[in-house]
Amino acid sequence: MCEGTSRLQRIFTSMAEIRVGKGGSMKVVAVLYPGGAAAAGTPELLGCAENALGLRDWLEGQGHELVATTDAGAGLDSHLPTADVLIATPFWPAYISRERIESAPNLKLLLTAGVGSDHFDLAAAAERGITVAEITGSNVVSVAEHVVMQILALVRNYIPAYQEVIDGGWDIGKVAAPSHDLEDKRVGIVGFGRIGQRVATRLKPFDVHLRYFDYRRLPHAEETVLGARFQGLRALVAESDVVSINIPLTPDTQGMFDRALLHSMKRGAYLVNTARGRIVDTDALVEVMESGHLAGYAGDVWYPQPAPSDHPWRRMPRHAMTPHVSGTTLEAQRRYANGIRECLEAFIAGRPIDSDYIIVDGGRVASPSYSPAYR
């Protein structure tokens, strides 16, 4: 028994040495958002490059190298040939294409500090045998709360009302004319995973009529608890007063909300997108907003990110957009920073990473959120 245990330990030690390279050290590159002045005064702002997910002392204390940068372009490219691990984030994404993966011969692990790994070429990672993981569940509460906040901001016409105060006005008629109660409205949720279900849970007390679309229908008992009924995508979009997009970005969902689907929405409906910018056709959205077909659009996801200063969504009428911040509250940052360290500890020790975090492993896209699009 003792001999078997010793042999198993030697195997794990050998696996760890292979993973971290000769000499037991590895290079971890993290592309994170710039924290600026807030980073020094808010140590809980773990997701910024300055605070580097709280990893620096731990990694460097073990003899590993940590490069934390905000440069997702040429600066990142200069580190790829020698990187063993790359950490990226949805909020300040490094788009890791097949070409970039090919330029990183030592790369063994891609980690997303947050949820949503569409900034990685998952097919190329699978072909190379690179493991991809994200911190599943780390920001589901944060995003669900953001969705509800933005739905209320649109339906109650909050942004123009706030602006009226800033501008020194008191035009009640102008502000109240497009303002509605949320109660009794039909709300459709596209994508009914961890976030979509939490959106439904938070909206249920508003006495709305909830419908959802997903590629997998829930059992009737779960639908009853959540207060939501399944509906086909096109019918849901056509009949809803509010639509919330909470589906992952995959080759199948890219451009899902195209010109035809957007124009099929009820006139005067609202659309909230906290999933990914590329799920919605950029120009078609501007068209339905400028024509007045939709009463409002909100969300926090753009393409590309950071959104350029001349991005057309910045100038659309009746929008309530924010930068990509829904999933990076201080509480969410603590959760995904802890998850990244958990993944790295397992990787360094040669242990399997928690299966809940795995997106790509063993040469295949394993996550049920992504795998249907990569069969």
ZISUL-V898945 format. One record per helix or strand. SS is the DSSP state (hx for helix, st for strand). FROM is the first residue (numbers start at 1). TO is the last residue. If there is no record, write none. Layout:
<<SS/FROM/TO> <SS/FROM/TO>>
This chain:
<<hx/2/20> <hx/22/24> <st/27/31> <st/33/33> <hx/37/41> <st/48/48> <hx/52/54> <hx/56/61> <st/65/69> <hx/74/80> <st/85/88> <hx/90/92> <st/96/96> <hx/98/102> <st/109/112> <st/120/120> <hx/122/128> <st/131/134> <hx/140/155> <hx/158/166> <hx/172/177> <st/186/190> <hx/194/204> <st/209/213> <hx/220/226> <st/228/230> <hx/233/239> <st/242/245> <st/257/257> <hx/259/264> <st/269/273> <hx/277/279> <st/280/280> <hx/282/290> <st/294/299> <hx/312/315> <st/319/321> <hx/330/349> <hx/355/357> <st/358/361> <st/364/365> <hx/371/374>>
